[in-house]
Amino acid sequence: MMASSGPSSAEGKSVAVDAAVTRKPRILLAACGSTAAVKFPILCHTFSDWAEVRAVVTTTASRFIDKNTIPNNVVAFCDEHEWICWNKIGDNLLHIELSTWADIMVIAPLSANTLAKIAGGLCDNLLTCIVRAWDYSKPMFVAPSMNKFMWRNPFTEKHFMCIEELGVSLIPPVTTRSASGDHDTGAMADPTTIYSTVRFFFERQILKKKPGMV
Ligand SMILES: Cc1cc2nc3c(=O)[nH]c(=O)nc-3n(C[C@H](O)[C@H](O)[C@H](O)COP(=O)(O)O)c2cc1C
């Protein structure tokens, strides 16, 4: 099953290398309504020490996240902002602006619901509109988080196959040991693993294109 595969789809993707050596990388972090969204502020802190970060949270994700714990240098957007930014024809569309702005998108946690929507091409909120408008020559990483029952559902594998075809890279969930001693898969990878996966990928891209750079 795809849980054992690494973030291989990122291979062959390019990042805005020239821009990124003269400015910080631009990372768009997004959170869905999984329990692991409580770790989203930690993820924002971790990435914002290295990169310029903007955040997108779904309506359900906002139930798990204490807005006050998002770092001040991270602007966080929710569905309402689409309509706050847009009043009339000719105004910019927030989902297009964000998808164009970012060098890399990271959805962590990715819920079963948003996974299914992305796999089916649905776009009914800010996050899924960004994904639908995404330029897949740029990398996108997802770190799923769901309980073992949702994880084992046959749809999970089908949907991951669809999004891997699009060019999305999976940061696999981890296996945890429950109180009863069972091993359960589906918990989101640790924020430091997510960060180091994305940063390692980014820096390897730069070194490949600009040998001699540190
Ligand atoms: C307390 C609670 C915890 C939940 N945890 C998860 C979870 O870990 N993973 C998941 O995929 N869905 C989880 N769900 C279900 C999602 O919140 C639900 O499918 C929601 O529609 C997801 O919306 P989003 O994908 O737009 O963020 C949970 C629901 C509740 C009420």
The ligand as an SDF file (V2000), in Angstrom:
LIG
                    3D

 31 33  0  0  0  0  0  0  0  0999 V2000
  -13.4320   15.4280   16.6750 C   0  0  0  0  0  0  0  0  0  0  0  0
  -13.2550   15.0220   15.2290 C   0  0  0  0  0  0  0  0  0  0  0  0
  -12.0440   14.5130   14.8180 C   0  0  0  0  0  0  0  0  0  0  0  0
  -11.8550   14.1560   13.4750 C   0  0  0  0  0  0  0  0  0  0  0  0
  -10.6470   13.6640   13.0850 N   0  0  0  0  0  0  0  0  0  0  0  0
  -10.4460   13.3400   11.7970 C   0  0  0  0  0  0  0  0  0  0  0  0
   -9.1880   12.8610   11.3710 C   0  0  0  0  0  0  0  0  0  0  0  0
   -8.2220   12.7150   12.1590 O   0  0  0  0  0  0  0  0  0  0  0  0
   -9.0220   12.5720   10.0550 N   0  0  0  0  0  0  0  0  0  0  0  0
  -10.0340   12.7380    9.1400 C   0  0  0  0  0  0  0  0  0  0  0  0
   -9.7870   12.4910    7.9550 O   0  0  0  0  0  0  0  0  0  0  0  0
  -11.2480   13.2040    9.5100 N   0  0  0  0  0  0  0  0  0  0  0  0
  -11.4780   13.5120   10.8160 C   0  0  0  0  0  0  0  0  0  0  0  0
  -12.6980   13.9850   11.2070 N   0  0  0  0  0  0  0  0  0  0  0  0
  -13.7410   14.2130   10.1920 C   0  0  0  0  0  0  0  0  0  0  0  0
  -13.5150   15.5380    9.4580 C   0  0  0  0  0  0  0  0  0  0  0  0
  -13.4420   16.6170   10.3850 O   0  0  0  0  0  0  0  0  0  0  0  0
  -14.6300   15.7830    8.4520 C   0  0  0  0  0  0  0  0  0  0  0  0
  -14.5740   14.7800    7.4430 O   0  0  0  0  0  0  0  0  0  0  0  0
  -14.5870   17.1640    7.8320 C   0  0  0  0  0  0  0  0  0  0  0  0
  -15.6290   17.2680    6.8880 O   0  0  0  0  0  0  0  0  0  0  0  0
  -13.2580   17.4630    7.1730 C   0  0  0  0  0  0  0  0  0  0  0  0
  -13.3440   18.7090    6.5380 O   0  0  0  0  0  0  0  0  0  0  0  0
  -12.1460   19.3110    5.6620 P   0  0  0  0  0  0  0  0  0  0  0  0
  -11.6110   18.1880    4.8350 O   0  0  0  0  0  0  0  0  0  0  0  0
  -12.8060   20.3700    4.8130 O   0  0  0  0  0  0  0  0  0  0  0  0
  -11.1680   19.9260    6.5720 O   0  0  0  0  0  0  0  0  0  0  0  0
  -12.9140   14.3170   12.5470 C   0  0  0  0  0  0  0  0  0  0  0  0
  -14.1390   14.8060   12.9890 C   0  0  0  0  0  0  0  0  0  0  0  0
  -14.3170   15.1380   14.2990 C   0  0  0  0  0  0  0  0  0  0  0  0
  -15.6670   15.6660   14.7440 C   0  0  0  0  0  0  0  0  0  0  0  0
  1  2  1  0
  2  3  1  0
  2 30  2  0
  3  4  2  0
  4  5  1  0
  4 28  1  0
  5  6  2  0
  6  7  1  0
  6 13  1  0
  7  8  2  0
  7  9  1  0
  9 10  1  0
 10 11  2  0
 10 12  1  0
 12 13  2  0
 13 14  1  0
 14 15  1  0
 14 28  1  0
 15 16  1  0
 16 17  1  0
 16 18  1  0
 18 19  1  0
 18 20  1  0
 20 21  1  0
 20 22  1  0
 22 23  1  0
 23 24  1  0
 24 25  2  0
 24 26  1  0
 24 27  1  0
 28 29  2  0
 29 30  1  0
 30 31  1  0
M  END
$$$$
